Each structure stands twice: as C-alpha cells, then as structure tokens.
Amino acid sequence: MDTRRVEIIGIGAGDPGHVTVAAVAALNRADVFFFLDKPDAAGELSDLRQAILDAHVPGGGYRLARVPDPQRLRTEAGYGEAVEDWRKRRADVCERLLAEHLAPGETGAFLVWGDPALYDSIISVVEDIRARGTIDFDIEVYAGISSVSALAARCHTTLNQVGGAVQVTTGRRLEQAWPDGVDDVVVMLDARDAYLAYADDPDVHIHWGAYVGTADEIIVSGPLTEVAEQIRRTRETARKDKGWIMDTYLLRRKKSSVD
C-alpha cells in the first residue's frame, strides 16, 4: 500500500508517563517525526519531545525532520489576521516537510503537547495541507493528557463544581470579562497576567501551574487575594530564568446562583 499516513499524537503535558498506550503504539509505527523547533531557550521543548521518544521508542529506527517553527507577529491590532498568516506559513513549512521527508507508504508524526484538540493548530494545519491537494495522505489523531487535566490532578481538584459548568478560555478574553454563567474558568495562553484583574475578589480561588509534568514544575494554589502577587513574581522569574513559560490555571469562584 502506497498511501502516506500522518499521525498527530498528543504526548501529554511533559511527563513521559502521560503518554497513552495508544499514543505509544503510534510512536512505534512512525517512520519519521516532524519537529517544529522553537527559537532560543524554547528549543528545550524539542529536547523534551526527544526525551519522550527515547522513553517510548528506545530502539530508534526512525528519522527526524526538523525545521524552525514560523514565528507569529504578536501585536494588539490585527490579532485574527496575524494568527491566520502564522497558520498559513506553518502549513507551507509542514507541506514541504511532508513532500521532502515522507515517502509513499510511510507514516510521519507530529508530536503535540497536551491534547491536539485543545489550543493547538496542527490539526487544522494538516487538514489545510490535505485540502491543497498537492500531497495525498491519510490522517489519524491520538488524544493526549492536556495540561488542564494534569494541573487538576496535581492540585487534587475537579475542573467544575457540583452541577456547574467549566469554560476554557484565553487570557485575552478573561481580561475583558469573566465568562457569563460559569464559576470555574480554565485559562490558557495568558501572556498578560489576566488573573490580576480579579485579585481583589475574595470569592476567587486559583490553581496555577507552570511546566506541569516536567522536572521544572511549579504549582501555586490559594485564595487569589493572597497568592496573585506571588504568582506574578513567580511567572516573571521563571520566564527570565528559562527564557519561556508554559502555564495554565483554574480560577474558581464560590458557587453562585447561576443554575
């Protein structure tokens, strides 16, 4: 059979133990792994991917195809246009990877942090490439343990209160307003310390984690009025020391009468 196959594999939040049995089987079927390398200190993310391969594909026998990950223009104006442009450039890069490194009958894999369905662009990028029609391939996606799930487990908590809803959102949206109708908000992609907008609310509790699942994991939990400044300083120091930060948090408001 000459059909190319592209697998998008969720590899968890950083701990090799977070990789599912199905994902391990997929890792061992791949002929080539595609690495989109982040610049400078964030290249450590590629090292963590390699550590996961070393743990679960100890025999090797695979190839690596590596390219720099295109950088997104980060401006307040034109956010949607900037993301669209970034995804197109990512698709162009990945299309070249597939054309140059994935032969007919082979399987190539993208290793995605956490779960591929949660705030990651690779599924849409790969679907875009297939829609272009220049390369014929099948797609398979393997779910992973997200940083959200890993954070909740590390903090010994649930994501929602009894009978309540939880919303996953971004720092950009949280800064604008607390989502209507929910008391539990999971925040990802927060480069702006959006939780500080609620630091005076005595009814809000936070579970915050950075580098969850790795050796550098940091966890802070408590009433937001008490730990907000600690989290802000910790984030600032961690970003300065490592050159990058990957964090998420759960904000929990005392259950209201929304239901």
Secondary structure as UniProt FT lines:
FT   STRAND          4..10
FT   HELIX           16..18
FT   HELIX           21..29
FT   STRAND          32..37
FT   HELIX           40..43
FT   HELIX           44..56
FT   TURN            58..59
FT   STRAND          63..68
FT   TURN            77..78
FT   HELIX           79..101
FT   TURN            104..105
FT   STRAND          107..112
FT   TURN            116..117
FT   HELIX           122..132
FT   STRAND          137..142
FT   HELIX           147..154
FT   TURN            155..156
FT   TURN            162..163
FT   STRAND          166..170
FT   HELIX           171..176
FT   TURN            180..181
FT   STRAND          184..188
FT   HELIX           194..198
FT   TURN            199..200
FT   TURN            202..203
FT   STRAND          204..210
FT   TURN            212..213
FT   TURN            215..216
FT   STRAND          218..223
FT   HELIX           224..242
FT   STRAND          247..253
//
